[in-house]
Amino acid sequence: MTLTVLMNAGPWLSVPPPGYGGIENVVATLVPELRRLGVRVVLASVESSTLPVDERISVFPDGQFQNLQRPYNQVCGVAQAHLHGVVRALRARDDIDLVHDHVEAAGLATLAAMGPDAPPALHTLHWDLAKHPELYGNLDGGQRVRVNGVSAAQLARAPRALQEHSVGHVHLSTPLAVGADRRPAVAKGEHVVILGRINPGKGQDLGARLARQVGFPLVLAGPVGPYHRPEDLAAAGDEARQNPDVRFFYDQVAPHVDGDLVRWVGTVAGQERDDLVAGARASLFPLRWEEPGGTAVVESLALGTPVVATTRGCLPELIEHGRTGLLTADEEELGELVLAAGLLDEDECRREAAVRFTPERMAQRYVELYEGVRRLAARSLQPA
């Protein structure tokens, strides 16, 4: 029997996303491999999504990411409108074997509230589980709704109720890991890169200060709030400061950005991103939060660039200190480790990615979880 999965990517960005997009990139990486394994995929996303799937469900024509950090009373209906469309589809058809949900908080709450007549569901936790304590601390999904993490460290910090619903963790992957051990070496430059959305948890302000202090060239690559390019942010004017990430950038990061030693280049994607990371001395992750998954970490390894990071969240699971990167609990030591990263073997990074972080490996693990979730749900329906 062919397994049919409704993959709920949410309303925020298209799949694949136009540049930045953590969860949407995960979905775009996972789905082709699931389909190769024989899984039928019904994608719930926005109409502008171009990922090849078997069917689509859409409420919004395009991604609503620009609204994500607006005041709650202005945008509280966005996720709910999307989820209403998903629930209506589930009620109208009987061929969905499992829902794989990726919508923070609202997706989990909606699926748990649907009752025992809905399909089994797996909700992937992509974020910091210290958030939403009232939801996660009191979750009751019965035997039908289960969760998985994207690292063991993430689940270790979960409230007890969430842990009781967990079926384990699946590390993130990247298409760049396929054949990474056969990829030829790239000439390394002197620059260091921080890849990711600019916000306090990612620590770009610390990285920029250390670059100025120690003297290494640093490239900040990622959006500031909804603004993907420096010129877009400049054109937005003072109104943009209503966004907390924009305020963080102007107040804490921009004073260190001189356009020479420290540069912000905005969102980079595709070959431009690959060239930037592959040619870097190191990828820097000066984290101030417990990183749950680390897509940019595994991308860096696949491109042969060692990782220098604070020992937070999943980093010790992904990086072997002294072989594929350098880790420290001391923020001030990061600058010294950046200089030492050039001594690491980039081939070791690529080999690690090719073994551990391929899309095939991630998809196989998810198929195992799908089968386990369905067995647990079926067992609950059997008479005592």
BATI-71289 format. One record per residue (C-alpha): residue number from 1; residue in one letter; x, y, z. Coordinates in steps of 0.2 Angstrom, whole numbers. Layout:
<rs>
n / res / x / y / z
NUM / a / X / Y / Z
...
</rs>
This chain:
<rs>
n / res / x / y / z
1 / m / 0 / 0 / 0
2 / t / 6 / 17 / -4
3 / l / 8 / 29 / 10
4 / t / 0 / 46 / 8
5 / v / 7 / 60 / 19
6 / l / 0 / 78 / 20
7 / m / 15 / 88 / 22
8 / n / 10 / 104 / 31
9 / a / 23 / 117 / 28
10 / g / 13 / 132 / 33
11 / p / 9 / 149 / 26
12 / w / 25 / 159 / 28
13 / l / 36 / 155 / 13
14 / s / 35 / 146 / -3
15 / v / 43 / 129 / -4
16 / p / 57 / 130 / -9
17 / p / 59 / 147 / -2
18 / p / 67 / 162 / -12
19 / g / 83 / 162 / -2
20 / y / 81 / 162 / 17
21 / g / 69 / 149 / 24
22 / g / 74 / 136 / 37
23 / i / 58 / 125 / 39
24 / e / 53 / 127 / 20
25 / n / 71 / 122 / 15
26 / v / 69 / 106 / 26
27 / v / 53 / 102 / 18
28 / a / 60 / 105 / 1
29 / t / 75 / 93 / 5
30 / l / 64 / 80 / 13
31 / v / 49 / 78 / 0
32 / p / 59 / 73 / -15
33 / e / 67 / 59 / -5
34 / l / 50 / 53 / 2
35 / r / 43 / 52 / -15
36 / r / 58 / 42 / -21
37 / l / 54 / 30 / -7
38 / g / 36 / 28 / -14
39 / v / 27 / 40 / -2
40 / r / 13 / 51 / -10
41 / v / 15 / 69 / -4
42 / v / 0 / 82 / -2
43 / l / 9 / 98 / 1
44 / a / 0 / 111 / 11
45 / s / 9 / 128 / 8
46 / v / 6 / 143 / -3
47 / e / 1 / 144 / -21
48 / s / 18 / 150 / -26
49 / s / 27 / 135 / -20
50 / t / 35 / 126 / -35
51 / l / 41 / 109 / -26
52 / p / 35 / 94 / -36
53 / v / 22 / 85 / -26
54 / d / 7 / 74 / -30
55 / e / -6 / 86 / -24
56 / r / -7 / 104 / -16
57 / i / -18 / 113 / -3
58 / s / -16 / 132 / -3
59 / v / -26 / 146 / 6
60 / f / -14 / 161 / 2
61 / p / -7 / 165 / -15
62 / d / 11 / 169 / -8
63 / g / 21 / 168 / 8
64 / q / 16 / 179 / 22
65 / f / 33 / 180 / 30
66 / q / 32 / 199 / 30
67 / n / 18 / 198 / 42
68 / l / 26 / 186 / 54
69 / q / 33 / 199 / 67
70 / r / 19 / 211 / 66
71 / p / 8 / 214 / 81
72 / y / -2 / 198 / 86
73 / n / -19 / 207 / 84
74 / q / -15 / 210 / 66
75 / v / -9 / 193 / 60
76 / c / -17 / 180 / 72
77 / g / -28 / 174 / 58
78 / v / -14 / 170 / 46
79 / a / -9 / 153 / 53
80 / q / -27 / 149 / 58
81 / a / -33 / 153 / 40
82 / h / -20 / 141 / 33
83 / l / -24 / 127 / 46
84 / h / -43 / 129 / 43
85 / g / -39 / 125 / 25
86 / v / -29 / 110 / 30
87 / v / -43 / 104 / 42
88 / r / -56 / 106 / 29
89 / a / -46 / 95 / 17
90 / l / -44 / 82 / 30
91 / r / -62 / 81 / 34
92 / a / -67 / 80 / 16
93 / r / -56 / 65 / 11
94 / d / -51 / 48 / 18
95 / d / -35 / 44 / 9
96 / i / -23 / 54 / 20
97 / d / -13 / 41 / 31
98 / l / -3 / 53 / 41
99 / v / -1 / 72 / 43
100 / h / 17 / 78 / 45
101 / d / 16 / 96 / 52
102 / h / 29 / 109 / 53
103 / v / 18 / 124 / 59
104 / e / 24 / 131 / 76
105 / a / 12 / 129 / 90
106 / a / -4 / 132 / 80
107 / g / -1 / 116 / 70
108 / l / 1 / 105 / 85
109 / a / -13 / 113 / 95
110 / t / -25 / 111 / 80
111 / l / -21 / 93 / 76
112 / a / -22 / 88 / 95
113 / a / -40 / 97 / 95
114 / m / -46 / 87 / 80
115 / g / -50 / 72 / 90
116 / p / -48 / 53 / 87
117 / d / -56 / 52 / 70
118 / a / -42 / 62 / 62
119 / p / -27 / 54 / 54
120 / p / -12 / 50 / 64
121 / a / 0 / 66 / 65
122 / l / 18 / 69 / 67
123 / h / 23 / 87 / 72
124 / t / 41 / 91 / 70
125 / l / 48 / 103 / 82
126 / h / 60 / 115 / 74
127 / w / 62 / 129 / 87
128 / d / 67 / 132 / 105
129 / l / 56 / 122 / 116
130 / a / 57 / 134 / 131
131 / k / 43 / 144 / 121
132 / h / 25 / 141 / 123
133 / p / 26 / 133 / 141
134 / e / 7 / 132 / 143
135 / l / 5 / 122 / 127
136 / y / 20 / 111 / 128
137 / g / 18 / 108 / 147
138 / n / 0 / 103 / 145
139 / l / 0 / 94 / 128
140 / d / -13 / 80 / 126
141 / g / -12 / 73 / 109
142 / g / -18 / 56 / 115
143 / q / -11 / 41 / 105
144 / r / -14 / 50 / 88
145 / v / -3 / 65 / 89
146 / r / 16 / 63 / 91
147 / v / 31 / 74 / 90
148 / n / 49 / 73 / 85
149 / g / 64 / 84 / 88
150 / v / 78 / 89 / 76
151 / s / 91 / 85 / 89
152 / a / 93 / 75 / 106
153 / a / 98 / 91 / 115
154 / q / 82 / 100 / 109
155 / l / 71 / 86 / 116
156 / a / 81 / 85 / 132
157 / r / 75 / 103 / 136
158 / a / 57 / 99 / 132
159 / p / 43 / 99 / 146
160 / r / 38 / 82 / 152
161 / a / 22 / 82 / 143
162 / l / 30 / 85 / 126
163 / q / 43 / 72 / 130
164 / e / 30 / 59 / 133
165 / h / 23 / 62 / 115
166 / s / 40 / 61 / 107
167 / v / 45 / 47 / 95
168 / g / 63 / 53 / 95
169 / h / 74 / 65 / 84
170 / v / 80 / 67 / 66
171 / h / 95 / 77 / 62
172 / l / 93 / 89 / 48
173 / s / 101 / 86 / 31
174 / t / 106 / 95 / 15
175 / p / 107 / 90 / -3
176 / l / 125 / 97 / -3
177 / a / 130 / 82 / 7
178 / v / 126 / 70 / -7
179 / g / 144 / 66 / -14
180 / a / 152 / 79 / -3
181 / d / 166 / 67 / 0
182 / r / 170 / 67 / -19
183 / r / 169 / 86 / -21
184 / p / 185 / 94 / -25
185 / a / 193 / 106 / -13
186 / v / 190 / 125 / -15
187 / a / 203 / 138 / -13
188 / k / 200 / 146 / 4
189 / g / 200 / 165 / 7
190 / e / 203 / 174 / 23
191 / h / 185 / 178 / 26
192 / v / 173 / 170 / 39
193 / v / 154 / 169 / 37
194 / i / 139 / 169 / 48
195 / l / 125 / 162 / 38
196 / g / 107 / 165 / 45
197 / r / 93 / 177 / 50
198 / i / 100 / 191 / 60
199 / n / 93 / 191 / 77
200 / p / 99 / 191 / 95
201 / g / 99 / 172 / 97
202 / k / 111 / 170 / 82
203 / g / 124 / 182 / 90
204 / q / 129 / 192 / 75
205 / d / 133 / 207 / 86
206 / l / 146 / 196 / 95
207 / g / 153 / 190 / 79
208 / a / 155 / 207 / 72
209 / r / 163 / 214 / 88
210 / l / 175 / 199 / 88
211 / a / 180 / 202 / 70
212 / r / 184 / 220 / 74
213 / q / 193 / 215 / 89
214 / v / 204 / 200 / 82
215 / g / 205 / 207 / 65
216 / f / 197 / 194 / 53
217 / p / 185 / 199 / 39
218 / l / 167 / 194 / 42
219 / v / 153 / 192 / 30
220 / l / 135 / 192 / 38
221 / a / 123 / 183 / 26
222 / g / 105 / 183 / 30
223 / p / 89 / 193 / 31
224 / v / 85 / 207 / 44
225 / g / 67 / 204 / 48
226 / p / 58 / 204 / 31
227 / y / 72 / 213 / 22
228 / h / 83 / 202 / 11
229 / r / 95 / 216 / 4
230 / p / 103 / 231 / 12
231 / e / 95 / 242 / -1
232 / d / 77 / 235 / 4
233 / l / 81 / 239 / 22
234 / a / 87 / 257 / 18
235 / a / 72 / 260 / 8
236 / a / 60 / 255 / 22
237 / g / 65 / 270 / 33
238 / d / 61 / 272 / 51
239 / e / 45 / 262 / 50
240 / a / 56 / 246 / 48
241 / r / 62 / 249 / 66
242 / q / 45 / 242 / 72
243 / n / 52 / 225 / 68
244 / p / 62 / 218 / 83
245 / d / 76 / 211 / 72
246 / v / 78 / 227 / 63
247 / r / 80 / 236 / 80
248 / f / 93 / 223 / 85
249 / f / 102 / 225 / 69
250 / y / 103 / 244 / 70
251 / d / 107 / 245 / 88
252 / q / 119 / 231 / 91
253 / v / 126 / 225 / 74
254 / a / 126 / 240 / 62
255 / p / 139 / 250 / 73
256 / h / 152 / 236 / 69
257 / v / 148 / 235 / 50
258 / d / 160 / 246 / 41
259 / g / 158 / 238 / 23
260 / d / 176 / 232 / 24
261 / l / 181 / 221 / 38
262 / v / 163 / 218 / 43
263 / r / 150 / 217 / 29
264 / w / 131 / 213 / 28
265 / v / 127 / 206 / 11
266 / g / 109 / 201 / 14
267 / t / 101 / 185 / 9
268 / v / 112 / 174 / -2
269 / a / 106 / 158 / -10
270 / g / 111 / 144 / -22
271 / q / 128 / 145 / -30
272 / e / 131 / 162 / -22
273 / r / 129 / 155 / -5
274 / d / 139 / 139 / -9
275 / d / 154 / 149 / -16
276 / l / 153 / 161 / -1
277 / v / 153 / 147 / 12
278 / a / 165 / 135 / 3
279 / g / 178 / 149 / 1
280 / a / 177 / 154 / 19
281 / r / 190 / 150 / 32
282 / a / 177 / 145 / 44
283 / s / 158 / 147 / 47
284 / l / 155 / 156 / 64
285 / f / 140 / 152 / 75
286 / p / 142 / 164 / 90
287 / l / 125 / 157 / 97
288 / r / 116 / 165 / 112
289 / w / 102 / 152 / 111
290 / e / 100 / 133 / 112
291 / e / 101 / 130 / 93
292 / p / 89 / 116 / 89
293 / g / 93 / 110 / 72
294 / g / 108 / 119 / 63
295 / t / 104 / 117 / 44
296 / a / 118 / 130 / 41
297 / v / 130 / 119 / 51
298 / v / 128 / 104 / 41
299 / e / 128 / 114 / 25
300 / s / 145 / 121 / 30
301 / l / 152 / 104 / 33
302 / a / 146 / 98 / 16
303 / l / 155 / 113 / 8
304 / g / 171 / 108 / 17
305 / t / 171 / 123 / 29
306 / p / 174 / 120 / 47
307 / v / 163 / 127 / 61
308 / v / 168 / 138 / 75
309 / a / 154 / 139 / 88
310 / t / 148 / 141 / 106
311 / t / 144 / 125 / 114
312 / r / 125 / 127 / 113
313 / g / 110 / 116 / 109
314 / c / 114 / 103 / 95
315 / l / 131 / 109 / 91
316 / p / 140 / 95 / 100
317 / e / 129 / 82 / 91
318 / l / 134 / 89 / 74
319 / i / 152 / 94 / 77
320 / e / 167 / 84 / 83
321 / h / 178 / 96 / 92
322 / g / 196 / 96 / 84
323 / r / 190 / 87 / 68
324 / t / 176 / 96 / 60
325 / g / 176 / 111 / 70
326 / l / 180 / 120 / 86
327 / l / 168 / 123 / 101
328 / t / 169 / 133 / 116
329 / a / 158 / 139 / 131
330 / d / 168 / 155 / 132
331 / e / 161 / 168 / 120
332 / e / 178 / 178 / 120
333 / e / 188 / 163 / 115
334 / l / 178 / 162 / 98
335 / g / 189 / 174 / 90
336 / e / 205 / 164 / 94
337 / l / 197 / 148 / 88
338 / v / 192 / 157 / 71
339 / l / 211 / 159 / 68
340 / a / 215 / 141 / 73
341 / a / 201 / 134 / 61
342 / g / 212 / 135 / 46
343 / l / 222 / 120 / 54
344 / l / 207 / 108 / 52
345 / d / 206 / 97 / 37
346 / e / 191 / 102 / 26
347 / d / 190 / 84 / 19
348 / e / 185 / 78 / 36
349 / c / 171 / 90 / 35
350 / r / 165 / 84 / 19
351 / r / 167 / 66 / 23
352 / e / 156 / 68 / 39
353 / a / 142 / 77 / 29
354 / a / 142 / 63 / 16
355 / v / 140 / 50 / 30
356 / r / 128 / 58 / 42
357 / f / 118 / 72 / 34
358 / t / 111 / 66 / 17
359 / p / 92 / 69 / 12
360 / e / 91 / 50 / 9
361 / r / 96 / 46 / 27
362 / m / 84 / 59 / 34
363 / a / 69 / 53 / 23
364 / q / 72 / 35 / 28
365 / r / 72 / 40 / 46
366 / y / 56 / 49 / 44
367 / v / 47 / 34 / 35
368 / e / 52 / 24 / 51
369 / l / 44 / 37 / 62
370 / y / 28 / 38 / 51
371 / e / 26 / 19 / 53
372 / g / 29 / 20 / 71
373 / v / 16 / 34 / 74
374 / r / 3 / 24 / 63
375 / r / 6 / 9 / 74
376 / l / 4 / 18 / 90
377 / a / -12 / 26 / 83
378 / a / -19 / 9 / 77
379 / r / -15 / 1 / 94
380 / s / -26 / 14 / 103
381 / l / -41 / 9 / 93
382 / q / -40 / -9 / 97
383 / p / -52 / -16 / 110
384 / a / -45 / -19 / 127
</rs>
